[in-house]
Amino acid sequence: MKHRFSHYIEYIVMLTFQTAIRIIPLHAVVSAADFIALILGAAVKPRNKIVMQNLKAAFPDMKEDERKKIRDMSYRNILISSFESYKYMFLTPAQKLKYLIVDKVSSDLLMSINAEGRGCIVVGGHYGFFEAGGHYANCHGIKSSYVVANQKNKLTERLIDIPRERSGILVIHRKQMTKLFRALKDNYFVALLSDQNAGRKHGVFVDFFNMSASTHKNPAVISLRYNIPMLMVNTVRVNDDRTKHNLSFTKIEFDDILTSDKNFDEKVKELVQRYTSVLEAQIRKAPEHYWWIHKRFKTRPDKNDRFYK
């Protein structure tokens, strides 16, 4: 395909950034990201209006100053996690395991599902360093995959995909359904983020912080239709050492939904609500880890109701 001049500029900038990330130690990467986030948070406040609208919808009784503190901490966590996503592509398994802390119950759960040989849908949201679960599983011999968005600039897309796959993570781009099902058949744990606005065509409306939110249904459709186990990962940064993360895995049970008398669409909606409620519970415990910058409530059940104005 043809590339615009701007694509080459973006590629050079990204290559320079990636080279620096690769060389700098993880502690320095985290510190640099945190410093940049502090500046951006003070001077720019990216998507401030959207962030504050989301926080007000989620926590209507919270004081404005408290929401601002969450906003500022969210900026820091977003940027640190973004930098980490690049750095982890160049860490060895032994190095990764120094920073990823998983309780025995979660570890045993991962191994148990992996032993079933049916693959697994790992559903999650933009919460904390959400890529950590895939890296941890991969370090323990569990084949892991991320479903990622397509980028307009294919040069930078390959710059991310190639080192990610070299680190052991299979990359599946959206709409590559054949590749996704092949991965599940080959016992991969396939991670899909399911917390952004999905519109009317690709989503179902479920309750999220007491508001109707269009939510991606593909994870539920796949798990229900093919009886694929489903997990949700929770990743929380350690306060005393921000390079470390506490990870826990929760199995989203759906046997009761599968055997119910409801039609398939109703079953899908119930399962989407189930894992969305688990995510909401995680966010309520540590809201500063959530990525509040997205237009989560953009699509409304009533087309005449506009949330973001």
N, C-alpha and C positions, 0 to 999 in steps of 0.2 A: 504494500500500500504506500501511497505518497505521504510524505511528512511535511508539515509546514515548518518554516524557519523557527517559529516559537517552540516547536516540539524538540528541536535540537538544543535550543537554549535550556529548556526544562531538563533535558537529559543530562547536560553538562552540570547543571546545578545539583541535580539529584545524585549524579555520580560522585561529585565532590563531597556532598553531604554524607553519602554512604561510605566513602573511603575514610572520612574523618571518624565516623561512628565506629567503623571496624577497628581503627587503631586505638581509640581512646578507651580506657578502662570503664567498666560499667558504672562504678561510683561517680566518675567524672561525667559520664553521659547523663546520669540522673540529675546531678548538680547543675549541669549546663541547661538542661531542659527546665528545671525548676526556676533558675534565674531568668531565663527568657520569658517564662510564663508570668513571673512576677511583674516584669516590665510591660508585657502585653495586657495583663490584667489591670494595671494601673493607668496605662496610657491609652489603650485601644478598647478594651472590654469587648472582644469579639461576640457578635450576635447578642449583645446585652439585652435588648428588648425581648428577644425570643426566650432567652434563658430566664429572665425575671417573670415573664408570663407563665412559663412552664412551672416554675417554682411556686408561684402564687396559686396556680391551679392545683398543684400537688399538696401544698401546705398552706391552705387559706388562713389558718389561725396563727401562723408563725409571724413573728415581727419582721419588718422589712430588713432590719440590720442583720438578723440571723440568715435571711435568704441571701443577702449579699455576701456573707461569710462563706456560705455553701457555694455560691457562684465562683468566688475567687479560688476556693480549694478545688473546685471542679476543673477550672482552667488548668491548674497545676497538674492534677492527675491526668487530664487528657494529654497534655504535652509530654509529660514524663512517659506515659504508656505508649505514646506514638513513637518516641525515640527508642524505647525498649523494644518495640516490635521490629525495628531495624537491627538493633544490637544483637538480639537473640538469634538472628539468622547466622551469626558468625561465632556463637558460643558453642563449645563442646557440650555433650550431654552431662559430663561431670561438672562443668561450670554452671550449667543451668540448675542442676539439682542442689547447688549450694544456696540458691536464692528462692526456690519453690518448696514451700512447706505444706505437706499434705498429711492429714490425720489418717490413722490406720483403717478406720471404717471406710473412708472414701477410697483409699488405696485398694482395699480388699474388694470393694464394689467394682472398681475399674477392671481388676483382674478377673472377677467372676463373669462380668458381661463379655469381656474379651474371649473368655474360654467357651462361651456359647457359640461363637463363630457366626453370628447373624449380622454383624456390624452394629452400629449404634448411631442414632441421631443425637448430637449434642446441641441442645438449643440454648441460646443465651442472648444477652443484650449488651449494649455499649456501657458496660459497668466494670470499672477497674481495668487492669491489664488482661482483657478477655482472651488474648491469645495464649496466656500462660498454661491453660489446661491442655491444649494440644501439644505444647512443648513437653510438659511433664509426662503425658501418656506416651509420647514418642520415645522419651528417654528410657522408658520401661518396656520397650519392644512392642507397644501397641501402635498399630498403623493409624496415623492421624491425617485429617484433611480439613482444609478451610474452604468454604464457599465464599468467593470474593466478588466484588463488583468489577465490571469491565471499565477500563480507562480509555479515554479518547486518544491519549498519547500512548501508542503501543511500544514506543522505545522505553519509556519509563515503566510501563507495565512489565516488560520483560526484565527490567533492571531489578524489580521487586520479586517477580515470580521465580527467576532462576536461582538466586541464593536461598530463597525460602525452600524450594524443592531440594536443593543440595543439603539443607539442614535436616531433611527428612519429612517435611510436610508436603503432602500432595495438594496442589492448587487446582480448584475447580471453579471456573468462572460461571456466573449466573447464566442460566439457560442451557448449560452443558449437562442436561439431565441424563443422557446416556452414560457419561463419565461418572456422574454421581451414583447411579444405580450399579454400575460396574464396581465402584469402590465399595459400596455396601456389601455386594456379593463377595468381595474379596476381604471381608471382615475389617473394613476401615471404620474408624470413629469419625463421622462427618459433622463438622461444626457449622451451624447456620445461625446468624444473628436474626432475631425476630422481634425487634422492639422499635423499628422505625415505621413511620406512616406508610401504609401499604396501598392507599387509594381504595377505590371501589372494586376494581377488577381482581386484585391479588390478595385482598385482605378480608377479614371479618371483624365486625365491631364487638369488642369485649370491654369489660370494665378495667380501667387502669387509673388508679388514684381517684376513684369515684367519677370518672368521666369516660364516655364512650370513645374508644381509640381504635382506629383501623389498624389491624395487626396481621402480619404475614402468617398465612395458614399452611404453607408448604411443609414445615416440619411435622405438623399434626397429620396432614394428608398422607405423607409417606409412612409415618409410624403406624397409623391405623390401617392403611390399606395393605401393608406388607408385614404387619406385626413386628416392627423393628423396635428394639428397646430405646428408651429416651432418657437422657441425662441432662441435668443443668449444672453448670459450674459456677461457683461463687468465688471471686478473687478479691481479697482485701489487702491493701498495702500495709506493711508493718510500720507503726509509727516510729519506733526506735531506729529502724534501719530501712529506709525507703527503697532499697534495692531488693528487699525480700517481700514475698507475698504468701499469705495464708490461703490455701486453696481447699475447697470442699466440694464434693460432688453429691448431688441428690438425684435419685432415680424418680422420674415422673411416671407413676403407675397409671395405667389406663385400661386394665383388664375389665374393670366395671363398666367403662364407657364402651369398650369393644363388644361386650355381651349384652348391652342394653337394647331395648326395643326402638330406640330413636333411629331416625334416618341418618344417612352418612353425613350430611351437612350439619345436622345438629350435633353429631358426635365430634366432628371437627371443631365446631365452635366451643364445645365444652372442654376439649383438650387444650385449645388455644387459651381459653380462660384459665385453665389450671396452671399452665406454665407461666402465663403472664402474672398471675397472682403470686407465684413463687418469686419471680423477679421483683415485683413490687415490695414484697416483704424484705428482700435483700436491700433494696434501695432505702427503705424506711430506716433500717438500722445504721446505714452510713451513706446518706444522700450525697455527700461530697465526692463519692466515687462514680456517680452517674454522669453521663455525657448529656447535659441538659441543653446543649446547643442545637439539637435537631428539632424540627417542627413536628413534634410527636402527635399533636392534635389537629393537624392541618385539614384532613378530610373529616367532615362532619356528617352525621346521619341525616341531618336536615341540610340540604344543599344551600339554603339561604342563610345558614348560621356560619359566620366566619369567626374563627377563634383568633387568628393572627391578623391584626389590622394595622 
